[in-house]
Amino acid sequence: MSTKKSFPLLANNPDTIYLDSAATSQKPQSVLNAELEHYLNCNAPTGRSLYPMANAATEALNQAREEIARFIGAENTASVVFTSGTTMSTNTVAFAWARKNLKAGDKILTTIMEHHANIVPWQILSEDIGTILDFVHLDNNALLDLTEMENKLSVGDVKLVCVGHVSSVTATLNPVKKIIALAKKYGAKILVDGAQSTGHIPIDVNDLNPDFYACSGHKMLGPMGTGILFVHPDRFNEIGTMFTGGDMISKVTPTEPWFKPLPTKLEAGTQNVSGFIGLAEAARWLNNYPDGLIGVERYIKSLGTYAWQELAQIPNILLLGPGPGDSCSSSLVSFTFNHPACPNRKKIDDMILGEKLGEQNICVRSGIFCTEPLFSHQLNLKGATRASFHIYNTKEDIDQLVQAIQKIIN
């Protein structure tokens, strides 16, 4: 069930076909209203001042945290750390936990399909303290090679596993519950990057049981500059600091600081209060969709399956990923005409294809999607074009995409 009328940008620009939700989603009117109402009615410091308006702002932020905890299945609101997005969340684990708990020679295991935000922090950590970064690769069906993963875990030197829930390139839906159990079997902690899953499929961190789960608000219909880091209570006492400053301090002397417990310990300075209130409203909006996140997942999956089937009929196209099925979220489809099997006269650079689609008001992403190791060391491609979907898209949007591509390549 498409809901374009609930999204002002799409309602105000009916000729725009927005297929770039894997990069950022559009925002429903209720999310925009929630942010505006905060500024109109209780824009005041949180957790500091004691006058009524400030108390109201603090209570609104606390309620937003409670809403997000329910949304991801966290039993303890102290586990819900507000961040600016997945990038900040993964970096927080790298700087506030890994630097305090890992040492030279300890191994971090990630995958070749990861976003740069789940690779580069670990590369920098390796340079700084001497940890070792290793990768799990994909099989011929664009699925993680779990045999390779277990073989590397079984050596016993892996202290942290970092894996994406859904690939931003192939839409591969990784079996994270199985991977989490595998990591714990061999004594490793685990961070799950949920940027492409949260807001698309139901998330229950209590059931999954990761040590850390990161996600972005702006990809789940929430405001830009908002995100979540779930921290398992077992990790509370192991967390150091990321940033330091106001509010996260319990006491400071001229020689030493003392810090408040989580989540405040990781939320130094003035927070994006209106953004997190908007994020909580996005969670409510998704939960209120017919059948909640199960309904959202079902609808998005129907769009992705349809897109794959329609695009597959275009001659010389190369579709990336496992394709529709249990191992695919179907929230996006990546494809290219710039691959070795495509005749030279039919090849088209993905950046050019993206620009030409844009000229027809069709918004897609072209390039390497911040996943260069995947393209250069596994797929052996220069890039791709990606169409990604959310609850406001329709099959008619996909039909227009397919027709536009056919016109361009012919």
HELIX and SHEET records of a PDB file:
HELIX    1   1 LYS A    4  SER A    6  5                                   3    
HELIX    2   2 PRO A    8  ASN A   12  1                                   5    
HELIX    3   3 GLN A   29  ASN A   41  1                                  13    
HELIX    4   4 PRO A   52  ILE A   72  1                                  21    
HELIX    5   5 THR A   77  SER A   79  5                                   3    
HELIX    6   6 THR A   86  THR A   92  1                                   7    
HELIX    7   7 VAL A   93  ALA A   98  3                                   6    
HELIX    8   8 ARG A   99  ASN A  101  1                                   3    
HELIX    9   9 HIS A  116  ASN A  118  5                                   3    
HELIX   10  10 VAL A  120  ILE A  129  1                                  10    
HELIX   11  11 LEU A  146  LEU A  153  1                                   8    
HELIX   12  12 VAL A  176  LYS A  185  1                                  10    
HELIX   13  13 VAL A  205  LEU A  208  1                                   4    
HELIX   14  14 GLY A  217  LYS A  219  5                                   3    
HELIX   15  15 PRO A  233  GLU A  238  5                                   6    
HELIX   16  16 THR A  264  LEU A  266  5                                   3    
HELIX   17  17 VAL A  273  ASN A  288  1                                  16    
HELIX   18  18 GLY A  292  LEU A  311  1                                  20    
HELIX   19  19 ASN A  344  LYS A  346  5                                   3    
HELIX   20  20 ASP A  350  GLY A  358  1                                   9    
HELIX   21  21 GLU A  372  LEU A  374  1                                   3    
HELIX   22  22 PHE A  375  LEU A  379  3                                   5    
HELIX   23  23 LYS A  395  ILE A  409  1                                  15    
SHEET    1   A 2 ILE A  17  TYR A  18  0                                        
SHEET    2   A 2 ILE A 362  CYS A 363  1                                        
SHEET    1   B 7 VAL A  80  THR A  83  0                                        
SHEET    2   B 7 GLY A 227  VAL A 231 -1                                        
SHEET    3   B 7 PHE A 212  SER A 216 -1                                        
SHEET    4   B 7 LYS A 189  ASP A 193  1                                        
SHEET    5   B 7 VAL A 158  GLY A 164  1                                        
SHEET    6   B 7 LYS A 107  THR A 111  1                                        
SHEET    7   B 7 ILE A 132  VAL A 136  1                                        
SHEET    1   C 2 ILE A 249  VAL A 252  0                                        
SHEET    2   C 2 PRO A 257  PHE A 259 -1                                        
SHEET    1   D 4 LEU A 318  LEU A 320  0                                        
SHEET    2   D 4 LEU A 332  THR A 336 -1                                        
SHEET    3   D 4 ALA A 384  SER A 388 -1                                        
SHEET    4   D 4 ARG A 365  GLY A 367 -1                                        
END                                                                             
